[in-house]
């Protein structure tokens, strides 16, 4: 089983958005997917409950099938640190760190990345780490500041996802971009391509 951890201790950084759409993408390929929601708010679990039955199945980690899944996508809680962080990273082959273009988010993420670099699984390169910019409007000063911040990060920056109403609609409907007609999701799906290529490595 391959596993992806979506992690950032800052609440509202976009972890659940990334986790649910990643799970939706992998399920759309016919993979057996488990979505693990470790956050007390259970936003990803709620999305899963709203997911229409006719769409490709994504299993909750609380109701895993007997057969071994191909992928586990882990939506981690805000404030993840210490032993819980070490355990989560140790489980994950891939770690994606979302960050929004705000001073508070960048400050929290900078501290988190310092800790993450010291994790044994990361130092030994058993867990690969990459960054994703979230809710980014490239026309803004804050977007330029985020790009400058990420230039100094040692981990690869995969892509920048725009601040789109479509993500709000998907959250409400229990669907991912990859469940929608291409005509509705083409612009946003294109921004996801670097992420999809990275997780397939």
N, C-alpha and C positions, 0 to 999 in steps of 0.2 A: 504493500500500500504506500502510495506517495502522499505527502501531506504539505499543506500550505498554512502558515500562521500569518494572520493579519494583525499587526501589533503597533500600538502607540499608546503610551499612558494618558495622553490628553483625550478627554472626552470630546465627542463631536468631531473627531478628526476625519471621519469617513470610513472607519473600519468595517462597519456593517454593510455599507454600500459596496465596498470591494468584495467582501466575503460572499454576499448573496449573488452578485453577478458572476463571480468566479465559479461558484457552485452551479449556477444556471448554465454557464458555458460548458463546463465539463459534462453535465447531464445531457446537454444537447448533442454531445458527441457519442452518446450511448454508454458512457462510463457509469459504474456504480459509485455514487457520491454520497458521502456523509457530511452534513453541515453541523459542526459542533459550536454551540453558543455558550460561551463561558461567562458572558456578561449578566449581571443581576437584572438588568432591564429586559433581557430576553427579546431584543428587537429582531434578531435573525430568526429566532424560534417563532415569533409572531408572523414574520414574513412567510415562513414555511407553512404555517397553518392556513394562511390565506392563499397559498399556491393552488391554482386550478388543477383538478385531478387529471385532466387530459394532457397536461404537460409532462415532459420527462421527469421521472421520479427523483427526488432528493430526499434522503433519509435523515432523520434527526439522530444525533449521537445517542439519544436516550432510547431509541427504538431501532438499533442496528439489526440488520438481517443476519442470519446465521452465516451466509456466504461472506467472504472477505471483500470489503469494498476496494475499488481501485484508487480512490482519492478521499482524503479527509481535508475539509476546509475549516479552519478554526478561527472563529470571531472572538477575539480576546477582550477582556474587560478593561475599562479605564483603570489607571493606577497599577497596572501589572508590573511587578518588580520582585526582586529577591529570589527566593527558592521557586516561587510559582513561575516567574519569568524563565529561570533556568530550566525547569521541567518542560515548559511549553516549547522553548527553543530546541531542546534536546529531541523532542518529538518531531520537529518540523524539518523537512528537507529544504523547504523554501520559506523565507520570511519576507513579507511585503510590509513596508512602513509607509502609511499615508501621511501627508502633511499638507495643511492648508496655508494659504498666503496671509498669515497674520503674525504679528510679533509674538503673541502668547504661544501660538502653535509652534513656531520655529524655535523659541526658547525651550519649550518642553521637549521638543523632538531632539534638539541638540544634546540635552542632558541624557535622554534615553539612548541615543546613538553611542555616547561614550560608554554607557553601561553595556550595551549590546556588543560592542567590539570586544569586551573582556570575557564574554561568555565562551566557555570552552568549545562548544560546538561550532561557534563562528570562527574562533581563532584557528581551529583545526580544519576549517572549511568543510565541515560536515553539513552545516546549514548555510545556504547562500542567502544573502540579504540584498534587497533592492528597494528603491524609493519610488513613490508615485505622488505627484502633485494633485491635490483635490480641489474642486470648485474654483478653478482658475479662469479668470478673464484676462487674456493676454494683453488687453489694451490698458490695464491698470498699473499703477506704480507698485502695488503690492505684489503683482505677478512678477515684475522685474526683480523685486527684493527676494521673492522666493527662489527665482532662478539663480540669483547671486548666492543665496544661502546654500542651495543644493550643489553649486559648483565646488564648494569647499568640503562636501561630504565624500567620504572614501568609497561609499557604496554606489553602484550604478543607479542612474535616474532613468526609469523606464519610459515615463510619459507624463503628460499633464491632462487631466480630465476636466472638462468645462463644467461650469455651474449651470446645469440644465434642469428644467422642470420635468423632463422625462424620467429622471431618477426618482423624483418625488412620486410620480405616477406609478412607476414600477414597484416602489416600496408599498404603496397602498394596494396594488393589485396582486402582490405575491408573485411577480414575474421578473425576469431579467431581460436585458437588452437582446439576449440571444434567443428569447422566446417570441420576439416581436417580428412583424413583417419587415424585411430589409428597408422598405421605403420609409418606415417610421423611425428606424434606429440607425440608419447608415452612417450619419455624421458621428454619432457617439461610438458606434462599434469600431469605426476607423481609428479613433483615439486609443482603443483597447488593444490594437494589434501588437504593439511592442510587449505588452503584458502577456498576451497569449503565446507569443513566440518564446518569451523567457521561461514560462512554466513548462513548455514542451521540451526544453533542453534536457 
